[in-house]
Amino acid sequence: MGREAQVKESPGRIRRFWEGFRYGLPVTLGYVPVSFAFAVTATAGGLPWYVVLMISITNFTSAGQAAGGNLMLTGAPLPEIGVTVFVINIRYMLMSMSLSQKMTGMALWKKLLLANGVTDEIFFLAMQKKGNLSGWLFAGLAAGPYGGWVLGTLLGALLGAALPPSLSSALGIALYAMFIAIVVPPSKKSKPIAFATLIAVGLSCLFRYMPGLRLVPSGWALILSAVAASALLALRFPVHQAQEEGEAA
């Protein structure tokens, strides 16, 4: 009897996995060109193709990879790279905590394993599912984009050297376009997010052009700008006010 239950449960798990895979297919297709552009830019800057591929395999985050890769190319020290990537990726901790509320009854080690697949787009799709979230469905949802991200990186790392320099340089714009696509929509819906973005941009410009501040390494300038903007907006717009602003917009 127990064996029959296991046989019935297995197709159910596979069905939920492929349901999640199909649900995340648009993200999968979108990740391939972005990771391809990242790999082309990184290899053109001098990073070996296998290092670039390993970055994507172990660090499934576009913004963190782009910032970390740029710092590596400029010869930044490891503490600066580590803190920069940590600050950029810390939002995934909050996303994972939110998703864990939809995975009731799941073992902690399974939640920790699935948390490695959390990205902005995957989090958004997962939160659209009403009620509890199946671990197998989320696994399928994350597996497709992760595979697309790694595949795009591999293709970009291997084929980037064969592309004309002008095209390789142009692909670097894709990373900035991706950042704009992530930041602009929520900024239009929420005043606190818009203010935080403007403050961070303004501080970054000060670090870039002001005498004295220009001596601060780019990685630390990014950290200070992001943390300062977040702190100011947290004081100005507490959580409940920020939520009301977003709902009213």
KOLKE-377533 format. One record per atom (N, C-alpha, C, CB): atom name; y, x, z; residue number from 1. Coordinates in steps of 0.02 Angstrom, whole numbers. Atoms other than C-alpha are relative to their C-alpha. Glycine has a CB too. Example, Ala and Ser with C-alpha at 12.3 -4.5 7.8 and 13.67 -1.06 7.14 Angstrom:
BEGIN
  atom      c2      c1      c3  seq
     N     -59      45       0    1
    CA    -225     615     390    1
     C      60      45       0    1
    CB       1     -50      62    1
     N     -59     -42      -3    2
    CA     -53     684     357    2
     C      55     -39      37    2
    CB      23      20     -71    2
! end
This chain:
BEGIN
  atom      c2      c1      c3  seq
     N     -60      42       0    1
    CA       0       0       0    1
     C      62      43       0    1
    CB       0     -47      61    1
     N     -57     -46      -3    2
    CA     118     142      44    2
     C      10      34     -67    2
    CB     -10      51      54    2
     N      -6     -33      64    3
    CA      80     228    -122    3
     C      30     -47     -52    3
    CB     -69      25     -24    3
     N     -28      48      47    4
    CA     121      69    -219    4
     C      75      -8      11    4
    CB     -35     -68       7    4
     N     -72       5     -15    5
    CA     289      58    -130    5
     C      37      60     -27    5
    CB      11      -7      76    5
     N     -32     -60      26    6
    CA     327     237    -178    6
     C       6      -3     -76    6
    CB     -38      62      21    6
     N      -1       5      73    7
    CA     283     202    -360    7
     C      55     -47     -22    7
    CB     -69     -25     -27    7
     N     -52      47      17    8
    CA     400      52    -362    8
     C      69      29      14    8
    CB      -9     -65      39    8
     N     -65     -29     -19    9
    CA     539     150    -276    9
     C      23      53     -49    9
    CB      -4      30      70    9
     N     -18     -54      45   10
    CA     533     296    -398   10
     C      36     -25     -62   10
    CB     -62      38     -21   10
     N     -38      26      57   11
    CA     582     194    -553   11
     C      69     -25      20   11
    CB     -38     -56     -34   11
     N     -65      24     -23   12
    CA     721     116    -449   12
     C      50      57       7   12
    CB      -7     -37      66   12
     N     -43     -57      -7   13
    CA     791     287    -408   13
     C      22      28     -67   13
    CB     -34      55      41   13
     N     -15     -26      67   14
    CA     780     345    -589   14
     C      50     -46     -35   14
    CB     -64       6     -42   14
     N     -46      48      32   15
    CA     866     185    -647   15
     C      70       7      27   15
    CB     -26     -72      11   15
     N     -66      -9     -29   16
    CA    1009     209    -524   16
     C      32      66     -21   16
    CB      -4      -4      77   16
     N     -26     -65      22   17
    CA    1026     392    -574   17
     C      30      -6     -70   17
    CB     -55      53       1   17
     N     -24       7      69   18
    CA    1043     349    -759   18
     C      58     -49      -5   18
    CB     -55     -21     -46   18
     N     -58      45      -3   19
    CA    1160     206    -716   19
     C      63      40      17   19
    CB     -12     -57      52   19
     N     -57     -42     -18   20
    CA    1275     332    -631   20
     C      17      49     -56   20
    CB     -16      38      64   20
     N     -12     -47      55   21
    CA    1254     455    -775   21
     C      40     -34     -56   21
    CB     -67      26     -28   21
     N     -36      37      53   22
    CA    1310     324    -902   22
     C      70     -19      22   22
    CB     -40     -63     -21   22
     N     -65      19     -28   23
    CA    1451     270    -788   23
     C      50      58      -4   23
    CB      -8     -24      72   23
     N     -44     -58       1   24
    CA    1520     447    -784   24
     C       4      35     -67   24
    CB     -24      49      50   24
     N       1     -32      65   25
    CA    1495     484    -969   25
     C      71      15     -27   25
    CB     -37     -44     -50   25
     N     -68     -17      24   26
    CA    1683     471   -1012   26
     C      28      63      33   26
    CB      47     -58      13   26
     N     -23     -60     -35   27
    CA    1719     603    -879   27
     C     -36      61     -27   27
    CB     -11      -7      76   27
     N      39     -55      28   28
    CA    1580     712    -948   28
     C      30      24     -65   28
    CB     -73     -22     -11   28
     N     -28     -18      65   29
    CA    1654     707   -1122   29
     C      70      31       8   29
    CB       4     -62     -45   29
     N     -66     -27     -11   30
    CA    1827     743   -1053   30
     C       0      69      30   30
    CB      39     -46      44   30
     N       4     -65     -33   31
    CA    1771     893    -951   31
     C     -17      57     -48   31
    CB     -50      -2      55   31
     N      22     -53      46   32
    CA    1695     987   -1098   32
     C      59      38     -31   32
    CB     -44     -29     -55   32
     N     -55     -38      31   33
    CA    1858    1029   -1191   33
     C      45      35      51   33
    CB      42     -47     -41   33
     N     -42     -32     -50   34
    CA    1953    1066   -1030   34
     C     -32      64      26   34
    CB      13     -48      59   34
     N      34     -60     -23   35
    CA    1822    1188    -966   35
     C      -5      52     -56   35
    CB     -69     -17      28   35
     N       1     -46      58   36
    CA    1810    1262   -1142   36
     C      66      39      -2   36
    CB     -11     -39     -66   36
     N     -66     -33       1   37
    CA    1998    1297   -1137   37
     C       7      49      58   37
    CB      55     -53       4   37
     N      -3     -45     -57   38
    CA    1983    1372    -963   38
     C     -38      65     -14   38
    CB     -30     -34      63   38
     N      41     -59      14   39
    CA    1845    1490   -1020   39
     C      31      45     -52   39
    CB     -70     -21     -22   39
     N     -33     -39      52   40
    CA    1938    1543   -1176   40
     C      58      40      29   40
    CB      24     -45     -58   40
     N     -58     -33     -30   41
    CA    2094    1582   -1076   41
     C     -22      56      47   41
    CB      43     -50      39   41
     N      22     -49     -48   42
    CA    1998    1675    -940   42
     C     -31      61     -34   42
    CB     -51     -31      48   42
     N      31     -56      34   43
    CA    1895    1782   -1059   43
     C      52      39     -41   43
    CB     -57     -24     -46   43
     N     -53     -34      36   44
    CA    2049    1819   -1165   44
     C      41      44      46   44
    CB      44     -50     -35   44
     N     -37     -39     -49   45
    CA    2131    1883   -1006   45
     C     -37      61      25   45
    CB      18     -43      57   45
     N      38     -59     -19   46
    CA    1991    2007    -977   46
     C     -59     -11      46   46
    CB      44      46      32   46
     N      58      12     -43   47
    CA    1862    1921    -866   47
     C     -63      -2     -42   47
    CB       9     -67      39   47
     N      63       3      37   48
    CA    1681    1947    -922   48
     C     -25     -72      -5   48
    CB     -54      43      34   48
     N      22      69      12   49
    CA    1598    1791    -992   49
     C     -46     -24      55   49
    CB     -36      -5     -66   49
     N      46      22     -53   50
    CA    1463    1789    -857   50
     C      36     -14      65   50
    CB     -54      52      11   50
     N     -40      14     -59   51
    CA    1595    1796    -720   51
     C      33     -68      -7   51
    CB      54      55      11   51
     N     -32      65      12   52
    CA    1687    1649    -798   52
     C     -51     -56       8   52
    CB      31      -1     -71   52
     N      52      51      -7   53
    CA    1524    1551    -810   53
     C     -19     -10      73   53
    CB     -62      20     -41   53
     N      18       5     -70   54
    CA    1481    1590    -629   54
     C      54     -36      39   54
    CB     -13      69      30   54
     N     -55      35     -34   55
    CA    1653    1528    -575   55
     C      -9     -76      -8   55
    CB      68      22     -29   55
     N       9      72      11   56
    CA    1618    1358    -654   56
     C     -62     -27      34   56
    CB      -5     -14     -75   56
     N      62      23     -32   57
    CA    1442    1348    -584   57
     C       9      -9      75   57
    CB     -57      50     -13   57
     N      -6       0     -73   58
    CA    1496    1384    -405   58
     C      65     -33      25   58
    CB      -3      70      25   58
     N     -65      27     -21   59
    CA    1673    1310    -404   59
     C      19     -56     -48   59
    CB      55      56       0   59
     N      -6      57      45   60
    CA    1671    1137    -484   60
     C      68     -34      12   60
    CB     -58     -50      11   60
     N     -67      27      -9   61
    CA    1860    1109    -484   61
     C      47      32     -50   61
    CB      25      11      72   61
     N     -41     -27      54   62
    CA    1979    1127    -629   62
     C      62      36      26   62
    CB      21     -55     -47   62
     N     -62     -31     -25   63
    CA    2141    1161    -533   63
     C     -14      63      39   63
    CB      39     -50      43   63
     N      18     -59     -40   64
    CA    2057    1281    -412   64
     C     -22      58     -44   64
    CB     -54     -18      49   64
     N      23     -52      45   65
    CA    1973    1375    -553   65
     C      58      32     -38   65
    CB     -51     -28     -49   65
     N     -57     -25      39   66
    CA    2133    1390    -654   66
     C      43      46      43   66
    CB      41     -57     -28   66
     N     -42     -40     -45   67
    CA    2233    1454    -505   67
     C     -36      64      21   67
    CB      20     -40      62   67
     N      38     -59     -20   68
    CA    2095    1570    -445   68
     C     -10      49     -57   68
    CB     -67     -20      26   68
     N       8     -44      57   69
    CA    2064    1637    -620   69
     C      64      39     -16   69
    CB     -22     -40     -59   69
     N     -64     -35      13   70
    CA    2248    1676    -646   70
     C      13      55      51   70
    CB      57     -51       0   70
     N     -11     -50     -52   71
    CA    2257    1767    -480   71
     C     -47      60     -10   71
    CB     -11     -31      69   71
     N      46     -54      13   72
    CA    2102    1867    -524   72
     C      25      45     -57   72
    CB     -70     -27     -17   72
     N     -25     -38      57   73
    CA    2180    1918    -689   73
     C      60      43      18   73
    CB      18     -47     -57   73
     N     -59     -38     -21   74
    CA    2338    1976    -601   74
     C     -16      52      54   74
    CB      53     -46      25   74
     N      20     -49     -50   75
    CA    2238    2080    -477   75
     C      19     -17      71   75
    CB      28      65     -17   75
     N     -19      22     -67   76
    CA    2282    1976    -324   76
     C     -55      18      50   76
    CB      13     -76       2   76
     N      51     -16     -51   77
    CA    2193    2024    -161   77
     C     -44     -61      16   77
    CB      33      25      64   77
     N      48      54     -14   78
    CA    2041    1922    -108   78
     C      26     -52      50   78
    CB     -64      29      24   78
     N     -26      51     -47   79
    CA    2126    1841      44   79
     C      48     -49     -34   79
    CB      35      33      59   79
     N     -47      44      35   80
    CA    2263    1773     -68   80
     C     -36     -48     -45   80
    CB      50      42     -40   80
     N      40      44      44   81
    CA    2137    1705    -193   81
     C     -36     -53      41   81
    CB     -50      41     -42   81
     N      38      46     -42   82
    CA    2032    1628     -55   82
     C      43     -55      30   82
    CB     -35      38      54   82
     N     -44      50     -31   83
    CA    2176    1541      33   83
     C      28     -47     -52   83
    CB      57      34      38   83
     N     -27      42      53   84
    CA    2249    1478    -130   84
     C     -51     -53     -22   84
    CB      21      42     -60   84
     N      53      47      22   85
    CA    2085    1400    -188   85
     C     -16     -49      55   85
    CB     -63      39     -21   85
     N      14      45     -57   86
    CA    2055    1329     -14   86
     C      52     -55       5   86
    CB      -4      40      66   86
     N     -53      50      -5   87
    CA    2224    1243      -8   87
     C      -4     -50     -57   87
    CB      69      35       0   87
     N       4      45      58   88
    CA    2203    1172    -183   88
     C     -59     -48       6   88
    CB      -5      41     -65   88
     N      61      40      -2   89
    CA    2027    1110    -148   89
     C      -9     -40      64   89
    CB     -59      44      -8   89
     N       9      33     -64   90
    CA    2055    1043      28   90
     C       0     -76      -7   90
    CB      54      22      49   90
     N       0      73      10   91
    CA    2085     869     -43   91
     C     -70     -27      -9   91
    CB      43     -18     -61   91
     N      69      24      10   92
    CA    1900     859     -85   92
     C     -34     -15      67   92
    CB     -41      52     -39   92
     N      27      16     -66   93
    CA    1862     862     100   93
     C      18     -71      20   93
    CB      26      50      53   93
     N     -22      67     -15   94
    CA    1964     704     123   94
     C     -35     -51     -44   94
    CB      76      -7      -8   94
     N      36      45      45   95
    CA    1884     624     -29   95
     C     -73      -9      23   95
    CB       1      26     -72   95
     N      70       3     -22   96
    CA    1710     666      37   96
     C      -7     -42      63   96
    CB     -28      70      12   96
     N       1      41     -61   97
    CA    1751     590     206   97
     C       6     -73     -16   97
    CB      56      22      48   97
     N      -8      70      21   98
    CA    1806     431     120   98
     C     -64     -26     -32   98
    CB      58      -7     -48   98
     N      62      22      33   99
    CA    1650     423      12   99
     C     -58      -7      49   99
    CB     -19      50     -55   99
     N      55       4     -48  100
    CA    1537     453     161  100
     C      -4     -68      34  100
    CB       7      55      52  100
     N      -1      67     -30  101
    CA    1591     283     228  101
     C     -38     -51     -43  101
    CB      71     -23      11  101
     N      36      44      45  102
    CA    1508     205      76  102
     C     -73      19      -7  102
    CB      34       0     -68  102
     N      69     -24       4  103
    CA    1346     301     102  103
     C     -33      -7      69  103
    CB      -3      74     -24  103
     N      27      13     -67  104
    CA    1287     222     265  104
     C     -76       8      -1  104
    CB      19     -71      24  104
     N      72      -9      -7  105
    CA    1113     267     326  105
     C     -28      60     -37  105
    CB     -34     -60     -24  105
     N      23     -59      37  106
    CA    1105     426     221  106
     C      -1      60      46  106
    CB      44      13     -61  106
     N       5     -60     -41  107
    CA    1049     589     301  107
     C      59      46     -13  107
    CB     -66      36     -14  107
     N     -59     -43       5  108
    CA    1187     715     334  108
     C     -10      53     -54  108
    CB      15      34      67  108
     N      11     -53      49  109
    CA    1107     850     226  109
     C       7     -26     -71  109
    CB     -68      33      10  109
     N      -8      30      66  110
    CA    1104     731      78  110
     C      74     -10     -16  110
    CB     -37     -67      -4  110
     N     -72       8      11  111
    CA    1289     692     101  111
     C      32      67     -16  111
    CB      32     -32      62  111
     N     -28     -66      12  112
    CA    1329     877     109  112
     C     -17      24     -71  112
    CB     -26      50      52  112
     N      21     -20      67  113
    CA    1231     906     -51  113
     C      40     -38     -53  113
    CB     -75     -13     -10  113
     N     -37      40      49  114
    CA    1316     763    -144  114
     C      74      17       0  114
    CB     -10     -74      14  114
     N     -72     -16      -4  115
    CA    1488     820     -84  115
     C      20      55     -49  115
    CB      18      22      70  115
     N     -15     -53      48  116
    CA    1475     968    -202  116
     C      18     -28     -69  116
    CB     -60      47      -7  116
     N     -15      30      64  117
    CA    1494     846    -347  117
     C      65     -41       0  117
    CB     -55     -43     -21  117
     N     -61      39      -5  118
    CA    1658     770    -288  118
     C      57      34     -38  118
    CB      20     -11      74  118
     N     -61     -21      34  119
    CA    1806     789    -407  119
     C      47     -60       0  119
    CB     -13      26     -73  119
     N     -48      56       1  120
    CA    1962     682    -431  120
     C     -27     -59     -40  120
    CB      67      23     -29  120
     N      22      54      44  121
    CA    1888     583    -575  121
     C     -64     -32      26  121
    CB     -11      27     -71  121
     N      62      27     -27  122
    CA    1715     564    -497  122
     C      14     -42      62  122
    CB     -50      57      16  122
     N     -19      38     -60  123
    CA    1793     507    -333  123
     C      29     -67     -20  123
    CB      51      39      42  123
     N     -31      62      22  124
    CA    1897     377    -426  124
     C     -53     -50     -24  124
    CB      50      14     -55  124
     N      52      45      25  125
    CA    1745     306    -516  125
     C     -45     -25      56  125
    CB     -42      35     -54  125
     N      45      19     -55  126
    CA    1637     307    -359  126
     C      33     -53      45  126
    CB     -19      61      41  126
     N     -34      47     -43  127
    CA    1769     213    -259  127
     C       8     -68     -32  127
    CB      67      27      20  127
     N      -5      65      34  128
    CA    1774      76    -391  128
     C     -62     -43      11  128
    CB      10      11     -75  128
     N      61      37     -14  129
    CA    1596      28    -346  129
     C       7     -38      66  129
    CB     -62      48       3  129
     N      -7      41     -60  130
    CA    1598    -115    -221  130
     C     -61       8      45  130
    CB      10     -73     -19  130
     N      54      -5     -47  131
    CA    1494    -106     -64  131
     C     -24      71       9  131
    CB     -58     -43     -22  131
     N      28     -67     -12  132
    CA    1381      38     -15  132
     C     -15      35     -66  132
    CB     -64      -6      42  132
     N      10     -42      60  133
    CA    1358     181    -137  133
     C     -68      33       4  133
    CB      56      53      -6  133
     N      66     -30       3  134
    CA    1183     234    -187  134
     C       6      75     -11  134
    CB     -42     -32     -55  134
     N       0     -73       9  135
    CA    1151     420    -169  135
     C     -24      20     -68  135
    CB     -42      33      53  135
     N      26     -17      66  136
    CA    1050     421    -330  136
     C      50     -17     -54  136
    CB     -66     -36     -13  136
     N     -52      17      48  137
    CA    1189     332    -424  137
     C      55      52      -1  137
    CB      29     -70      15  137
     N     -52     -52      -3  138
    CA    1316     458    -362  138
     C     -25      66     -28  138
    CB      24       9      73  138
     N      28     -61      27  139
    CA    1199     600    -406  139
     C       3      -1     -77  139
    CB     -73       9      23  139
     N      -6       5      73  140
    CA    1192     537    -586  140
     C      72       3     -23  140
    CB     -32     -64     -23  140
     N     -71      -1      17  141
    CA    1380     509    -587  141
     C      28      70       0  141
    CB      38     -44      48  141
     N     -25     -69      -5  142
    CA    1411     690    -535  142
     C     -36      47     -47  142
    CB      -6      24      71  142
     N      40     -47      40  143
    CA    1271     770    -636  143
     C      27       8     -71  143
    CB     -73     -23      -3  143
     N     -25      -3      68  144
    CA    1343     725    -806  144
     C      64      41      -6  144
    CB      13     -70     -25  144
     N     -61     -41       4  145
    CA    1520     792    -777  145
     C     -11      73      18  145
    CB      52     -29      46  145
     N      14     -69     -18  146
    CA    1451     947    -692  146
     C     -33      37     -59  146
    CB     -45       3      63  146
     N      32     -30      59  147
    CA    1338     981    -841  147
     C      48      11     -56  147
    CB     -58     -43     -23  147
     N     -50      -8      52  148
    CA    1481     951    -961  148
     C      49      55      15  148
    CB      37     -65      -9  148
     N     -47     -53     -19  149
    CA    1594    1067    -863  149
     C     -31      69     -11  149
    CB      20      -9      74  149
     N      33     -64       9  150
    CA    1467    1208    -862  150
     C     -13      15     -74  150
    CB     -66       1      39  150
     N      12      -9      72  151
    CA    1422    1181   -1046  151
     C      65      20     -36  151
    CB     -28     -65     -31  151
     N     -64     -18      31  152
    CA    1605    1185   -1098  152
     C      21      70      17  152
    CB      53     -49      21  152
     N     -18     -68     -21  153
    CA    1632    1344    -998  153
     C     -42      51     -38  153
    CB     -11       8      76  153
     N      44     -46      35  154
    CA    1481    1428   -1077  154
     C      21       7     -73  154
    CB     -73     -24       4  154
     N     -21      -3      69  155
    CA    1537    1382   -1253  155
     C      66      37      -8  155
    CB       5     -71     -29  155
     N     -65     -33       4  156
    CA    1715    1438   -1221  156
     C      -5      74      14  156
    CB      48     -31      48  156
     N       8     -71     -17  157
    CA    1659    1602   -1142  157
     C     -32      39     -56  157
    CB     -40       7      63  157
     N      36     -35      52  158
    CA    1543    1645   -1286  158
     C      36      -2     -67  158
    CB     -69     -29      -9  158
     N     -33       8      65  159
    CA    1646    1580   -1432  159
     C      73      18       1  159
    CB      -7     -71     -24  159
     N     -71     -14      -4  160
    CA    1818    1621   -1367  160
     C      21      63     -37  160
    CB      21       6      71  160
     N     -17     -64      33  161
    CA    1813    1799   -1435  161
     C       2      -8     -76  161
    CB     -51      53      19  161
     N       1       9      73  162
    CA    1780    1731   -1610  162
     C      59     -42     -24  162
    CB     -64     -33     -21  162
     N     -57      42      20  163
    CA    1934    1618   -1609  163
     C      61      44     -15  163
    CB      16     -51      54  163
     N     -62     -37      13  164
    CA    2100    1677   -1683  164
     C      43       3      63  164
    CB      40     -34     -57  164
     N     -42      -6     -61  165
    CA    2220    1741   -1548  165
     C      49     -57       8  165
    CB      38      65      -2  165
     N     -48      55      -5  166
    CA    2346    1604   -1590  166
     C     -32     -63      27  166
    CB      31     -14     -69  166
     N      35      59     -23  167
    CA    2216    1468   -1561  167
     C     -20       9      73  167
    CB     -62     -14     -43  167
     N      18     -13     -70  168
    CA    2155    1549   -1399  168
     C      60      -9      46  168
    CB     -28      71       7  168
     N     -60       8     -40  169
    CA    2333    1555   -1335  169
     C      20     -73       5  169
    CB      58      40     -31  169
     N     -19      71       0  170
    CA    2364    1374   -1384  170
     C     -45     -40      46  170
    CB      -4     -28     -71  170
     N      46      38     -43  171
    CA    2210    1315   -1289  171
     C      21       4      73  171
    CB     -71      27      -8  171
     N     -23      -5     -69  172
    CA    2292    1375   -1129  172
     C      45     -58      20  172
    CB      37      64      11  172
     N     -42      58     -13  173
    CA    2410    1227   -1145  173
     C     -41     -58      27  173
    CB      39     -21     -62  173
     N      43      56     -22  174
    CA    2262    1111   -1113  174
     C      -3      -4      76  174
    CB     -70       8     -29  174
     N       2       1     -73  175
    CA    2259    1164    -931  175
     C      62     -32      29  175
    CB      -8      72      27  175
     N     -62      31     -24  176
    CA    2441    1118    -906  176
     C       1     -75     -17  176
    CB      60      35     -31  176
     N       4      71      17  177
    CA    2412     954    -998  177
     C     -44     -38      48  177
    CB     -26      -8     -72  177
     N      45      31     -48  178
    CA    2269     917    -880  178
     C      35     -11      67  178
    CB     -63      43      10  178
     N     -37       7     -62  179
    CA    2380     949    -728  179
     C      49     -58      -5  179
    CB      37      65      17  179
     N     -48      54       9  180
    CA    2512     832    -799  180
     C     -36     -68       1  180
    CB      38       9     -66  180
     N      38      63       2  181
    CA    2380     698    -832  181
     C     -24     -21      69  181
    CB     -60       8     -47  181
     N      23      16     -67  182
    CA    2322     709    -652  182
     C      59     -21      45  182
    CB     -35      60      31  182
     N     -56      10     -46  183
    CA    2494     711    -569  183
     C      44     -60     -19  183
    CB      42      62       3  183
     N     -49      50      21  184
    CA    2602     593    -674  184
     C     -21     -72      17  184
    CB      12       6     -74  184
     N      17      71     -14  185
    CA    2503     427    -659  185
     C       9     -19      73  185
    CB     -71     -14     -21  185
     N     -12      20     -70  186
    CA    2496     425    -467  186
     C      73       7      21  186
    CB     -43      41      46  186
     N     -71      -7     -16  187
    CA    2677     486    -461  187
     C      40     -61     -22  187
    CB      28      64     -32  187
     N     -34      60      25  188
    CA    2731     334    -562  188
     C     -13     -60      45  188
    CB     -21     -15     -71  188
     N      18      57     -42  189
    CA    2643     218    -440  189
     C      23       8      72  189
    CB     -75      -9      -2  189
     N     -16     -12     -70  190
    CA    2696     299    -276  190
     C      60      46       6  190
    CB     -61      30      37  190
     N     -59     -41     -11  191
    CA    2867     364    -225  191
     C     -15      62      42  191
    CB      55     -41      33  191
     N      16     -60     -39  192
    CA    2796     481     -90  192
     C     -32      54     -42  192
    CB     -45     -17      57  192
     N      33     -49      43  193
    CA    2685     566    -219  193
     C      50      30     -48  193
    CB     -59     -32     -39  193
     N     -51     -25      46  194
    CA    2830     580    -341  194
     C      47      49      36  194
    CB      41     -58     -29  194
     N     -43     -45     -38  195
    CA    2941     657    -206  195
     C     -35      65      16  195
    CB      24     -34      64  195
     N      38     -61     -16  196
    CA    2805     778    -153  196
     C      -6      45     -61  196
    CB     -70     -18      27  196
     N       6     -40      61  197
    CA    2781     833    -333  197
     C      66      35     -17  197
    CB     -21     -45     -59  197
     N     -65     -29      16  198
    CA    2968     860    -361  198
     C      19      56      49  198
    CB      54     -54       1  198
     N     -15     -51     -50  199
    CA    2987     957    -198  199
     C     -41      63     -13  199
    CB     -13     -27      71  199
     N      44     -57      14  200
    CA    2837    1068    -239  200
     C      24      38     -62  200
    CB     -73     -23      -8  200
     N     -25     -32      61  201
    CA    2906    1101    -413  201
     C      65      38      14  201
    CB      11     -52     -56  201
     N     -63     -33     -16  202
    CA    3078    1140    -344  202
     C     -10      64      41  202
    CB      44     -47      38  202
     N      14     -59     -40  203
    CA    3010    1261    -215  203
     C     -32      55     -43  203
    CB     -46     -17      58  203
     N      31     -49      45  204
    CA    2903    1346    -348  204
     C      53      34     -43  204
    CB     -53     -33     -44  204
     N     -54     -30      41  205
    CA    3058    1371    -455  205
     C      41      49      41  205
    CB      45     -56     -29  205
     N     -37     -46     -43  206
    CA    3148    1450    -307  206
     C     -38      66       7  206
    CB      12     -31      69  206
     N      40     -61      -6  207
    CA    3004    1572    -283  207
     C      -2      38     -66  207
    CB     -72     -18      22  207
     N       5     -33      65  208
    CA    3006    1609    -468  208
     C      65      34     -20  208
    CB     -19     -50     -53  208
     N     -64     -25      28  209
    CA    3192    1639    -497  209
     C      48      27      53  209
    CB      34     -55     -38  209
     N     -48     -22     -50  210
    CA    3280    1670    -330  210
     C     -12      74      19  210
    CB      -5     -44      63  210
     N       9     -70     -22  211
    CA    3313    1853    -286  211
     C     -29       2      70  211
    CB      68      38      -2  211
     N      33      -5     -64  212
    CA    3207    1907    -140  212
     C     -64     -41       2  212
    CB      46     -22      55  212
     N      59      42       2  213
    CA    3090    1759    -155  213
     C     -46      18     -58  213
    CB      21     -74      -5  213
     N      41     -20      57  214
    CA    3031    1827    -322  214
     C     -51      53      19  214
    CB      45      26     -56  214
     N      46     -53     -22  215
    CA    2945    1966    -224  215
     C     -64     -29      30  215
    CB      34      45      50  215
     N      60      32     -28  216
    CA    2823    1841    -149  216
     C     -52      -9     -55  216
    CB      18     -69      32  216
     N      52       8      51  217
    CA    2657    1847    -245  217
     C      -8     -73     -20  217
    CB     -67      28      25  217
     N       5      68      26  218
    CA    2625    1695    -354  218
     C     -48     -44      39  218
    CB     -20       2     -72  218
     N      49      39     -38  219
    CA    2473    1641    -255  219
     C      28     -26      65  219
    CB     -62      42      13  219
     N     -29      21     -63  220
    CA    2564    1638     -89  220
     C      58     -48     -11  220
    CB      24      61      40  220
     N     -54      47      16  221
    CA    2713    1553    -171  221
     C     -27     -70     -12  221
    CB      39      25     -62  221
     N      32      64      12  222
    CA    2597    1415    -230  222
     C     -22     -32      65  222
    CB     -60       8     -47  222
     N      23      27     -64  223
    CA    2523    1396     -56  223
     C      58     -26      41  223
    CB     -38      55      40  223
     N     -58      19     -40  224
    CA    2692    1391      31  224
     C      34     -62     -28  224
    CB      50      58       4  224
     N     -32      58      31  225
    CA    2763    1267     -94  225
     C     -40     -64      13  225
    CB       9      11     -75  225
     N      42      59      -9  226
    CA    2615    1149     -81  226
     C      -1     -23      73  226
    CB     -71      14     -24  226
     N       4      18     -71  227
    CA    2602    1155     109  227
     C      67     -27      24  227
    CB     -20      61      42  227
     N     -66      23     -22  228
    CA    2791    1137     134  228
     C      14     -71     -27  228
    CB      54      48     -24  228
     N     -12      66      29  229
    CA    2802     988      15  229
     C     -43     -53      35  229
    CB     -15       0     -76  229
     N      44      47     -33  230
    CA    2652     904      97  230
     C      24     -15      72  230
    CB     -72      27       2  230
     N     -24       9     -69  231
    CA    2722     932     273  231
     C      63     -43       2  231
    CB      13      68      32  231
     N     -62      38       1  232
    CA    2894     864     229  232
     C     -13     -74     -15  232
    CB      48      28     -52  232
     N      15      70      18  233
    CA    2822     708     148  233
     C     -42     -35      53  233
    CB     -36      -3     -67  233
     N      38      30     -55  234
    CA    2700     681     292  234
     C      46     -24      55  234
    CB     -52      49      28  234
     N     -49      19     -51  235
    CA    2849     676     411  235
     C      43     -58     -25  235
    CB      44      60      20  235
     N     -45      51      27  236
    CA    2956     570     296  236
     C     -36     -66     -14  236
    CB      32      25     -64  236
     N      39      60      17  237
    CA    2820     449     241  237
     C     -67       2      37  237
    CB     -11      -5     -77  237
     N      65       3     -34  238
    CA    2684     421     372  238
     C     -51     -38     -42  238
    CB       7     -34      69  238
     N      53      27      42  239
    CA    2516     361     306  239
     C      10     -73     -16  239
    CB     -67      10      34  239
     N      -6      72      13  240
    CA    2548     175     327  240
     C      58     -15     -46  240
    CB       7     -39      65  240
     N     -57      11      44  241
    CA    2718     188     241  241
     C     -17      22     -71  241
    CB      61      37      25  241
     N      19     -23      66  242
    CA    2646     289      98  242
     C     -44     -49     -36  242
    CB     -35      68       4  242
     N      45      49      29  243
    CA    2511     159      71  243
     C      40     -61     -23  243
    CB     -55     -21      49  243
     N     -39      58      18  244
    CA    2639      18      70  244
     C      42      14     -63  244
    CB      45     -21      57  244
     N     -39     -19      60  245
    CA    2746     113     -58  245
     C     -44      -4     -62  245
    CB      29      70       8  245
     N      45       0      57  246
    CA    2594     134    -170  246
     C     -20     -69     -21  246
    CB     -60      40      16  246
     N      19      69      16  247
    CA    2546     -49    -158  247
     C      58     -40     -29  247
    CB     -27     -34      62  247
     N     -57      38      24  248
    CA    2722    -111    -189  248
     C      22      22     -69  248
    CB      58       7      48  248
     N     -23     -27      64  249
    CA    2750       1    -341  249
     C     -37     -35     -58  249
    CB     -12      77      -4  249
! end
